[in-house]
Amino acid sequence: MRFYPGSYEYNADPDHGQNPFSRSGSILTINARPSTDTTLTGGQTWVSGMLTTFGFFKQWYGLWEVRMRSVNSRGSLPAFWMLMGEQDAFPEIDIAEIGNGANADERLRSFWTAQHHTSSLDDTWAPTQRIFPALGSDTNIHQSFHTYSFYFDEQICVWYFDGKPVRQIPTPDKLRWAPYYLIISNSIGSDDPAWGLPPDGTTLNPTTLEIDWVRVWSIW
């Protein structure tokens, strides 16, 4: 998963000379920065990073959650999500995609949830849903660390924000095929302005995603 069509970032491997990660105490940060040499980043104009359990951890039913903080920066598109089967294969479960599209209120106060059986966002059995959670005294979703969670069993799928359920659906049959691996990504830009704007001179350098912890529980 070096980069995705429509995005602007190349996900670098620290073992190959480019390290997008930094750590301070318990906080791991994924730093997205402009590429200094696009010949080394597949032509992509930004360099970022991705955490994934692909190849060493998968789970079927259970609870997945992360405590993380995003930033309000044009083009920022962090996500906490899962894929089934092989790398880049669907189905996909989006626990939280914090879009940075053209609508200011959506950009500051919401995140996306979804389940996709194919690469099409038009899957009738798995619509994308934007969530506007209660933020308490915060004025936007980027202001504080938040916990994004997903519970999944044979009967129901439930999304949580800071421990409170914000969406629930019956578990689609197509989500039951095989176990999933986890991904935390800090993407930059999109070719869909409703989803994420392309970076420009106002985009923060670095554009960060701070991760406090990731926890997974099995119910089997």
PyMOL commands that set and color helices and strands:
alter all, ss='L'
color gray80, all
select helices_A, chain A and resi 14-16+38-40+104-109+173-176
alter helices_A, ss='H'
color red, helices_A
select strands_A, chain A and resi 9-11+21-24+27-34+46-48+50-52+62-69+76-84+92-97+111-116+129-131+146-152+156-161+164-170+180-188+207-218
alter strands_A, ss='S'
color yellow, strands_A
deselect
rebuild
show_as cartoon
